[in-house]
Amino acid sequence: MISESIVLELREDVRRRLDMNGSLSDESLWAASERIVFEWCSGKPMTASDKAALVRRLFHSFRGLDVLQPLIDDPDVTEIMINGPAHIFIEKKGQLSRWPAAFENEERLHDLIQSIVSSVNRTVNESSPIVDARLKDGSRVHVVLPPVALHGPSLTIRRFPERPLDMTSMIRMGATSAAAAELLEQLVKAKYNIFVSGGTGSGKTTLLNAMSRFIPADERVVTIEDSAELQIRTVPNLVSLETRNANTEGKGEIAIRELIRASLRMRPNRIIVGEVRGAEALDMLQALNTGHAGSMSTGHANSAKDMLSRLETMALGAAALPLAVIRQQIASGIDIIVHLERLRDRTRRMTEICEVIGMKDGEVELSPLYRFVESGEHEGRVLGKLMPTGETLRRRQKWEMAGLAPLPNIWGGGGVETAN
């Protein structure tokens, strides 16, 4: 790895020679970086690839993401976590490790954060120290500034692959089974309302992207997100909406709740809410109950059953409605809950597919269709399969109206396979 002291030395040389406050083009800056690096390397035993890497590093210290640029360029890095200027951690191929580099000072980290945030017309400062944003490549960015962050600015970057994973890739990686993937494909085509639950980093957005490929190309879809992450590329008639933070005067905020209400006037066939976190849960449930079949969303929870409780809590925070009313909205609005987990070996697996079958004794009732059955461990990797429980789909009206094959075919043709 290139020494940061070398980069800082060359960076100061660039500053001395060039007017960095003027409108210096990328081409001029690159040429100057190249010239200064080649001068510095004269007489030093450096390979051509090392020199090229140093030129890139120097250029990106001004125009890219500084010390983070090599991580952004590495497709195996899925998460970048900065806890102040001197502490950078990464997740690479499922493993957490410390990155042996640092920002030259807190001011440089703060400048980078402002550059990222302003590029998507957002603001972050002491009075509004928390913000969500994104990079040009679609990576999700979360920022927390002092005084909320006690040890300097905190920056978390969640990266996504250039080509979103499809169901075939997820089956190959062991994240789900072929039969479960086929079931989800048919459920999307039949316009079942699907909710994806799971913890942080469990693959909720990845699954949402994968399932979106099954949406017929002649439908109109509206997506609603805090910061745009979904990569839906198979639906031409797509409207993507993103929230907006309040300005420095505390005005101009546009929340998810407003976007959901606005989307209802856009004649969508389906509405996809990237993530439900609060009071917008009630608006989402109302949208699901007003004819927008085939809609999807995600939320944080420990299990499919726990997701029901969280939805109740979030919806109750939006309006003083009786709990029974909220539960009825959930029972009639959501058809399927798919739960994802990140297991102890850091692999992401689909662990539950449950059908919401209605109300019983005043509570929303679930019927598990698939469950992950663990069978041991080998060389630190959890072994197991997503197995059918023996239960079959009970809400069959949408399935039959879509003209799909008889239900038993999903579980292997002649009958229902059990987990035994």
Backbone hydrogen bonds, N-H to C=O, Kabsch-Sander energy under -0.5 kcal/mol:
donor,donor_aa,acceptor,acceptor_aa,energy
7,V,3,S,-1.7
8,L,4,E,-2.6
9,E,5,S,-1.9
10,L,6,I,-2.5
11,R,7,V,-2.5
12,E,8,L,-2.1
13,D,9,E,-1.4
14,V,10,L,-2.3
15,R,11,R,-2.2
16,R,12,E,-2.0
17,R,13,D,-1.8
18,L,14,V,-2.3
20,M,18,L,-1.2
22,G,19,D,-1.0
24,L,22,G,-1.7
29,L,25,S,-2.4
30,W,26,D,-2.7
31,A,27,E,-2.4
32,A,28,S,-2.4
33,S,29,L,-2.6
34,E,30,W,-2.6
35,R,31,A,-2.4
36,I,32,A,-2.5
37,V,33,S,-2.4
38,F,34,E,-2.4
39,E,35,R,-2.0
40,W,36,I,-2.3
41,C,37,V,-2.3
42,S,38,F,-0.7
42,S,39,E,-0.8
44,K,41,C,-2.9
46,M,44,K,-2.0
51,K,47,T,-2.1
52,A,48,A,-2.4
53,A,49,S,-2.2
54,L,50,D,-2.1
55,V,51,K,-2.3
56,R,52,A,-2.3
57,R,53,A,-2.5
58,L,54,L,-2.5
59,F,55,V,-2.6
60,H,56,R,-2.7
61,S,57,R,-1.0
62,F,59,F,-1.5
63,R,59,F,-2.5
64,G,60,H,-0.6
66,D,60,H,-2.3
68,L,65,L,-2.3
69,Q,66,D,-1.6
71,L,68,L,-0.8
72,I,68,L,-2.0
73,D,69,Q,-2.1
74,D,70,P,-0.5
74,D,71,L,-0.6
77,V,74,D,-1.4
78,T,76,D,-0.6
78,T,91,E,-2.6
79,E,91,E,-1.2
80,I,157,I,-2.4
81,M,89,F,-3.4
82,I,155,L,-3.2
83,N,81,M,-0.6
83,N,87,H,-2.9
84,G,82,I,-0.7
84,G,153,P,-2.0
87,H,84,G,-1.1
88,I,86,A,-0.5
89,F,81,M,-3.2
90,I,97,S,-2.9
91,E,79,E,-2.4
92,K,90,I,-0.5
92,K,95,Q,-2.6
93,K,76,D,-1.6
95,Q,92,K,-1.8
97,S,90,I,-2.2
99,W,88,I,-3.1
101,A,99,W,-2.4
103,F,85,P,-2.6
109,L,105,N,-1.5
110,H,106,E,-2.5
111,D,107,E,-2.5
112,L,108,R,-2.0
113,I,109,L,-2.2
114,Q,110,H,-2.3
115,S,111,D,-2.0
116,I,112,L,-2.3
117,V,113,I,-2.7
118,S,114,Q,-2.5
119,S,115,S,-1.2
120,V,117,V,-1.2
121,N,118,S,-1.7
122,R,117,V,-2.0
125,N,128,S,-1.6
131,V,143,V,-1.9
133,A,141,V,-2.9
135,L,139,S,-2.2
138,G,135,L,-1.7
140,R,158,R,-2.5
141,V,133,A,-2.7
142,H,156,T,-2.5
143,V,131,V,-2.8
144,V,154,S,-2.4
145,L,129,P,-2.4
148,V,145,L,-1.1
149,A,145,L,-1.4
150,L,148,V,-0.7
152,G,149,A,-0.9
154,S,144,V,-3.2
155,L,82,I,-2.0
156,T,142,H,-2.5
157,I,80,I,-3.1
158,R,140,R,-2.7
158,R,156,T,-0.5
159,R,78,T,-2.5
159,R,157,I,-0.6
170,M,166,D,-2.0
171,I,167,M,-2.4
172,R,168,T,-2.3
173,M,169,S,-2.0
174,G,170,M,-0.5
174,G,171,I,-1.1
175,A,170,M,-2.3
176,T,170,M,-0.9
181,A,177,S,-2.4
182,E,178,A,-2.1
183,L,179,A,-2.2
184,L,180,A,-2.5
185,E,181,A,-2.2
186,Q,182,E,-2.2
187,L,183,L,-2.4
188,V,184,L,-2.4
189,K,185,E,-2.2
190,A,186,Q,-2.1
191,K,188,V,-1.5
192,Y,187,L,-2.6
194,I,192,Y,-0.6
194,I,295,S,-1.9
195,F,336,I,-2.9
196,V,297,S,-2.8
197,S,195,F,-0.5
197,S,338,V,-2.8
198,G,299,G,-1.1
199,G,340,L,-0.6
202,S,199,G,-1.6
207,L,203,G,-2.3
208,L,204,K,-2.3
209,N,205,T,-2.5
210,A,206,T,-2.2
211,M,207,L,-3.0
212,S,208,L,-1.8
213,R,209,N,-0.6
213,R,210,A,-1.0
214,F,211,M,-1.8
215,I,212,S,-1.4
219,E,216,P,-1.5
221,V,219,E,-0.5
221,V,237,N,-2.4
222,V,270,R,-2.1
223,T,239,V,-2.9
224,I,272,I,-2.8
225,E,241,L,-1.7
233,R,231,Q,-0.7
237,N,219,E,-0.5
238,L,236,P,-1.8
239,V,221,V,-2.6
241,L,223,T,-3.2
241,L,239,V,-0.6
243,T,225,E,-2.0
244,R,254,I,-2.3
247,N,251,K,-3.6
250,G,247,N,-2.3
254,I,244,R,-2.6
259,L,255,A,-1.8
260,I,256,I,-2.7
261,R,257,R,-2.0
262,A,258,E,-2.5
263,S,259,L,-2.4
264,L,260,I,-1.1
265,R,262,A,-1.5
266,M,263,S,-1.9
269,N,220,R,-2.8
270,R,220,R,-1.7
272,I,222,V,-2.8
273,V,271,I,-0.6
273,V,296,M,-2.2
274,G,224,I,-3.0
274,G,272,I,-0.7
276,V,298,T,-2.8
277,R,275,E,-0.5
281,A,278,G,-2.2
282,L,279,A,-1.4
283,D,279,A,-0.7
284,M,280,E,-2.5
285,L,281,A,-2.4
286,Q,282,L,-2.2
287,A,283,D,-2.0
288,L,284,M,-2.3
289,N,285,L,-1.3
290,T,287,A,-1.4
292,H,287,A,-1.0
293,A,291,G,-1.2
294,G,191,K,-1.0
295,S,292,H,-0.8
296,M,271,I,-1.6
297,S,194,I,-1.4
298,T,273,V,-0.8
299,G,196,V,-1.9
301,A,198,G,-0.9
307,M,303,S,-1.7
308,L,304,A,-1.1
309,S,305,K,-1.3
310,R,306,D,-2.2
311,L,307,M,-2.4
312,E,308,L,-2.1
313,T,309,S,-2.3
314,M,310,R,-2.7
315,A,311,L,-2.6
316,L,312,E,-2.5
317,G,313,T,-1.3
318,A,315,A,-1.4
319,A,315,A,-1.0
321,L,319,A,-2.1
325,V,322,P,-0.8
326,I,322,P,-1.7
327,R,323,L,-2.7
328,Q,324,A,-1.9
329,Q,325,V,-2.0
330,I,326,I,-2.2
331,A,327,R,-2.8
332,S,328,Q,-2.0
333,G,329,Q,-1.8
334,I,330,I,-2.4
335,D,193,N,-1.9
336,I,193,N,-2.2
337,I,354,C,-2.7
338,V,195,F,-2.5
339,H,337,I,-0.5
339,H,352,E,-2.6
340,L,197,S,-2.4
341,E,349,R,-2.8
343,L,341,E,-0.7
343,L,347,T,-2.4
346,R,343,L,-2.3
349,R,341,E,-2.9
349,R,347,T,-0.5
350,M,175,A,-2.9
351,T,339,H,-2.2
351,T,349,R,-0.6
352,E,339,H,-1.5
353,I,370,Y,-2.0
354,C,337,I,-3.0
355,E,367,S,-2.9
356,V,335,D,-2.8
357,I,355,E,-0.8
357,I,365,E,-2.1
358,G,365,E,-0.7
360,K,363,E,-2.8
363,E,360,K,-1.7
365,E,358,G,-3.2
367,S,355,E,-2.7
369,L,353,I,-3.2
370,Y,353,I,-1.7
371,R,387,M,-2.5
372,F,351,T,-2.2
373,V,385,K,-3.4
374,E,372,F,-0.6
375,S,383,L,-2.5
376,G,383,L,-0.8
378,H,381,R,-2.6
381,R,378,H,-1.9
383,L,376,G,-2.5
385,K,373,V,-1.8
387,M,371,R,-3.0
387,M,385,K,-0.9
389,T,369,L,-2.3
396,R,394,R,-1.4
400,E,396,R,-2.8
401,M,397,Q,-2.5
402,A,398,K,-1.6
403,G,400,E,-1.2
404,L,399,W,-1.6
409,N,406,P,-1.6
410,I,407,L,-2.0
411,W,408,P,-1.2
412,G,409,N,-1.5
413,G,408,P,-0.9
414,G,412,G,-1.5
417,E,411,W,-0.6
417,E,415,G,-0.6
